[in-house]
């Protein structure tokens, strides 16, 4: 799969799993994304897709690295739909 396609899939999954935060932005925690069965089947490298989306300013999160367990409560915010 190419990166653009995976980022588009990521947007769909954030919309499916996310909730609107106090700033009116769609947000989902890393743990919810990582532990979702559909996401596990869609993304070979979820962290890599998130990094690519962050570089393109499609999502935002306050962590250099995302690890299961340690960063489960880190919010992933959708900046571009």
C-alpha positions, -999 to +999 in steps of 0.1 A: +000+000+000+011+035-006+014+061+021-013+084+008-038+055+007-029+045+043-033+081+055-067+082+039-076+050+057-063+065+089-086+095+086-116+072+081-107+052+112-101+083+133-136+095+123-151+061+131-134+057+165-129+093+176-148+118+196-150+156+193-127+172+219-133+205+237-117+224+208-142+209+184-115+187+168-119+149+162-096+130+186-089+094+194-063+079+218-034+059+204-045+029+225-080+029+210-065+030+175-038+004+183-062-021+200-090-019+174-093-051+154-101-034+121-071-011+125-049-040+133-060-057+100-057-025+079-023-011+090+009-030+088+027-002+106+002+020+124+030+041+140+047+047+106+014+058+091+008+081+121+043+096+117+037+102+080+004+119+087+020+140+114+047+152+090+020+162+065+001+180+093-029+158+089-028+146+125-012+160+157+000+143+188+024+153+216+050+125+215+081+117+195+075+080+198+043+060+202+046+027+220+017+003+230+009+005+267+032+035+275+014+059+251-021+044+251-036+077+265-019+100+240-046+118+220-043+117+182-060+148+168-073+150+132-063+183+117-075+178+081-105+158+069 
